[in-house]
Amino acid sequence: MSIVTRKRDDSDYSPTWKWVDNEELVGTHVEFRRASTDNGEKVVWEIRSGEHGSVSVFLDPTNLLMKVQAELARRKTKHGEPRLEPEERVRLNPGAKRPSKRTPGQTVWPFPVVEFEHGLPDTSAEEFLVSGISATADEGEALEDAIAKDNPAPPAQGEDIPF
């Protein structure tokens, strides 16, 4: 079981969730709030877990913050509003701590699993580029064939290019 610190009597926040390698936090979104810390202002995500009650998750690990920001950006693009639904189910797994790629001697949580109940797909570069193809590939047609259909071969050497 993850270690959850006791709530301070003078705090408005739920107990802080303490991450353990590969241990998941599954619950529902309650709200995002700002909190003043010794290291400046941070965003706190309150999640209600059936097993632990309400817990505060600091969006301080960079990988977790970036994944939440990416999901909110997708929602803003798709729905015009960057927000999670009240009581939306979420699942977080910090993975195992690994050495930082940017700061020698420091370890970081990779957060390989950050799932949202109403999450939008993360469009890969290939999907983005292929989305420009006018006709979708027929059943069983290779991606290369679909691209060739929309992009005829360039003129042979010596032929004029029609502009």
Rosetta blueprint (number, residue, H / E / L):
1 M L
2 S L
3 I L
4 V E
5 T L
6 R L
7 K L
8 R L
9 D L
10 D L
11 S L
12 D L
13 Y L
14 S L
15 P L
16 T E
17 W E
18 K L
19 W L
20 V L
21 D L
22 N L
23 E L
24 E L
25 L E
26 V E
27 G E
28 T E
29 H E
30 V E
31 E E
32 F E
33 R E
34 R E
35 A E
36 S E
37 T E
38 D L
39 N L
40 G E
41 E E
42 K E
43 V E
44 V E
45 W E
46 E E
47 I E
48 R E
49 S E
50 G L
51 E L
52 H L
53 G E
54 S E
55 V E
56 S E
57 V E
58 F E
59 L L
60 D L
61 P L
62 T H
63 N H
64 L H
65 L H
66 M H
67 K H
68 V H
69 Q H
70 A H
71 E H
72 L H
73 A H
74 R H
75 R H
76 K H
77 T H
78 K H
79 H H
80 G L
81 E L
82 P L
83 R L
84 L L
85 E L
86 P L
87 E L
88 E L
89 R E
90 V E
91 R E
92 L E
93 N E
94 P L
95 G L
96 A L
97 K L
98 R E
99 P E
100 S L
101 K L
102 R L
103 T L
104 P L
105 G L
106 Q L
107 T E
108 V E
109 W L
110 P L
111 F L
112 P L
113 V E
114 V E
115 E E
116 F E
117 E L
118 H L
119 G L
120 L L
121 P L
122 D L
123 T L
124 S L
125 A H
126 E H
127 E H
128 F H
129 L H
130 V H
131 S L
132 G L
133 I L
134 S L
135 A L
136 T L
137 A L
138 D L
139 E L
140 G L
141 E L
142 A L
143 L H
144 E H
145 D H
146 A H
147 I H
148 A H
149 K H
150 D H
151 N L
152 P L
153 A L
154 P L
155 P L
156 A L
157 Q L
158 G L
159 E L
160 D L
161 I L
162 P L
163 F L
